[in-house]
Structure formats: structure tokens, C-alpha cells
Amino acid sequence: MTFELQYIKPIPATIAASITILIWFFIPVPHGVDENAWHLLALFVGTITAIIGKALPIGAVSILAISLVAITGVTNPDSSKAALNDALSGFSNDLIWLIGIAMMISVSLSKTGLGSRIGYYLISLFGKKTLGIAYSLTFAETALAPVTPSNTARGGGIIYPIMRSVSESFGSKPTEELRKKIGRYLALVNYNTNPITSAMFITATAPNPLIVNLIFEGTNPAFHLTWGMWAITALVPATVALLIMPLVVYKLCPPEIKKTPDAPIFAKSQLKELGAFSLPEKITLTVFIILLILWAGVPAMLFGEDFSVQPTTAAFIGLSILIATGVLTWDDILKNKGAWDTIVWFAALVMMASFLGKLGLISWLARTVETGIDHLGVSWTIGLAILLVIYVYSHYLFASTTAHITAMFAAFLAAGIALGAPPMLWALLLASGSSLMMSLTHYGTGTAPIIFGSGYVTLGEWWKVGFIISVINLIIWVFIGGAWWKFLGYW
């Protein structure tokens, strides 16, 4: 039996290690920065580099990062025990468990067939025109977004197969001659719905709880974005974006088939194949309704704060019901590698980002950025526009929203606040941009390679549509979102 070291990618690993060593040993610690903070930055940048370069799977990189923080004692050089506790502190963050448990719960959507049933049911109602099919796919994903923290599973695992089967039912295959019939248009709508729905709920994509944590640490600690508050702030701009996006894509990449009278018939045949509404589906739907009620804080609103249920507690209750009723088995939970992987990398990145703030590195970066913009002599509104454009469009350099958010969110949040921007206006704009930037490329998030890989859309079409949609989304969130948040009293 021979052993080959193929698991680790040597070139990205070497680059990550070299950058860590360079920052730690060879770049002088800037004036006003604690030495331990600088060394933690070295580990942090090395970790992000390894994640971007995919030197190892993100969970494996995170285990190495936790080990290095504990061994080096950068967070607490006086006690190895305290340093270990610091390194493991991310696992005590309730938001990490919220997203992990919610990902486990979302398995029931595909296992029971409830996700597909929702999609085909909407097409059976509104699918007589191609635009109707597009809006059906859009609304189906929106309905699933609150309970599917993996935007890849939602857009690529549930909605994409529906989109593909509908396209092929009209003879639109991923060939140059046939893709423009309807498949190209539906594929672009399928994908560009994903960033918008990801911006709508804390539980709609894995990095959102990380953003909540960074906002809590970077603004007034008394202000904490709850699940319901996030949903309310996103409601108006997201609704407008979801209504406009299919029309914009329709204009940019019009389908050859405009009317689809057979689509509802096809959808009904698929529903017939799924069979009658099963007991597991009914239990799953009931659990989702319970979760939405608890996450929205309805019991506390009706009966007082004594009846409030923490979002993570609610998630555990929902998962417990699904396991107790047999909708999900413990093997289903154990096999959900994505959920366990998310818990590990989330814990590591939250821990490192948190201690970069506690050690003063983030505030130093913010002052540096603020000074640079101050030299331009512009108002805080122009300064925010510059920061937002840089933050969103630097996603061309990232293949991971998690890596991008972890590397840049805290520093940009602090810089915008230092420029004099209303803290919650800027926090909400950055939070929204962290999902909306997914639209840009065919590697912008995990959903992209799945849909782009279908072959319905060329690279040029994907990037053109993605850029235009990103601009429109930002305009919607800045002006309509900003006005909505003003009405809500957030700034």
C-alpha cells in the first residue's frame, strides 16, 4: 500500500505559509499595533489565502488555524490553557449552531420532496408564459430561503433540477442551437435569484450569522440584529429586486419561446409523480411554519418577553421534532457533511475575526482607510459609495463569500463609521452587498458552478448579466433600502 500526498495542494499551501511567515517575521509591526494582533493577522491572512487557493478543504484549513492560534498563544501569551480556550471560543457562538442546525433541518426539503413540490406547484399556477415560469422559480426559492442556510443547496440542489427539467421539456438543451429557446433565460434567472434571496434572511446563507456577529462587535453592542429585524429590513428592497430581475434578464437575454401553455401540464405531471402530500411532507411543512413563527418572535410579541425563544433554541426544537418523528434519522444528520463543515470553519473564522477586533487590529485598519479617504476631501456619502463599490466588486478576486466577508467586512464597517456614516445604514448596506456580490461571476458562490456548468449560458453572457444585475441591486438597496430603513428609524 503506497501513500501519496495528494490531499493538500502544494502550491496554494506554500503561498499561504509564505505569506504568514512574511507578515509574522519580516514586515515590521506598524506603529500603534499590538505585536500579538499583528501575529494573529499573519495567521488570519494565511488562513484566508489557503481558503481562496483551496490548499485544503475549508474545514481542514480551519482546524489548522485553530491549532496555530492555540499553539502560538497570540490571543493570550501568558497561559496556554487560556489560549486554547480562546481558540475554541467560536464553538460557543450560538449563531454558529443556528446555521449548522438549520442546514441539517433543510435536508428534509429534498428528502421528502417538499421543495420540488413547491416549485412545480407554482409553475402549475403561473407557468403559461416564460416570464411566469421565471417568477415561479423566483418565488419558490424565496419561499425556501428562510429555512435553507445553504444557498447552494437551495439554488443548485432544489431549484436548478426543476429549471433544467422544465427547459428540456420544451426541447431547450445546452447546445448552441437550442439553449436560447428557454434554457439560457431560466438558468440566468435561477442563478440571479440566489444572491437576492441570500440577502433576505439571516438563515438564507451560511455567512450571514458571521455578519451579524461582526455588526454586533463593530457598532453599538446594545444593537443586535435579530432574525425578524433582518427580514424586515430586507423585505422592501428584496421584493423590488425580485420583481425587477426577471424582467431585466428577459431584456438582456430574451428567450425564443415566449409562451409556454404546456408548462402547467408538465408541472402537474411532475406533481403526479411525487404522489399525494405525504405525512413526512406535512410534518416538515409544520416544522418550517413553527420555525418561522419562533424566529420572527411572534410568541414574545403576543405573550411578552417571558415567552421569547432564542433562534438557535428554535432550530434545535425543529430538528428534534424531525428526528423524533422519523422524517430525519440520525444517519441523515451524520451524513450532512456540509453542516458539520460549516460549524467548524464558522467557529474558526468567527474566533479569529473576533480577536482581531479585541486586539485592536480592526480599529487600526479602519483609521488607515479613513485617513486615505479623508485625503480625498469628500463627504461621508461619497466615502461610503467608494467603500461599497470597492467591497462589492473586489468579489471578482474571491471564489468564496465567506473568505471575502471574513477578510474585509469588519475593516470596511469600521472605516465607514469612522467617516461619519450612520452606523446601521452602513452596516445594512454592507450586509446586503455581501450577498448581492455573488451575482458577478461564475465562481462567485457555490451555486454558480452548478448552473453555469449546465452549459446554457456562455461566460460572456454570465458576466455581462451578472454585472448589470449587481448595479441594479445596489441602486435598489442604496435608495429604496435606505429610504425603508429611514422609515424604520435605523438611521
Secondary structure, DSSP 8 states (H G I E B T S, - for coil): ------SS-HHHHHHHHHHHHIIIIIS---TT--HHHHHHHHHHHHHHHHHHHTSS-HHHHHHHHHHHHHHHTSS-TT-HHHHHHHHTGGGG-HHHHHHHHHHHHHHHHHHHSHHHHHHHHHHHHHTTBHHHHHHHHHHHHHHHGGG---HHIIIIIIIHHHHHHHHHHTT--SSTTTTTTTHHHHHHHHHHHHHHHHTT-GGGSTTHHHHHHHHHHHS-TT----HHHHHHHHHHHHHHHHHHHHHHHHHHS--S--B-TTHHHHHHHHHHHH-S--HHHHHHHHHHHHHHHHHTTHHHHHH-GGG---HHHHHHHHHHHHHHTTSS-HHHHHH-HHHHHHHHHHHHHHHHHHHHHHTTHHHHHHHHHHHHHHTTT--HHHHHHHHHHHHHHGGGG-S-HHHHHHHHHHHHHHHHHHTT--HHHHHHHHHHHHHHGGGGSTTSSTHHHHHHTTSSS-HHHHHHHHHHHHHHHHHIIIIIIHHHHHHHT--
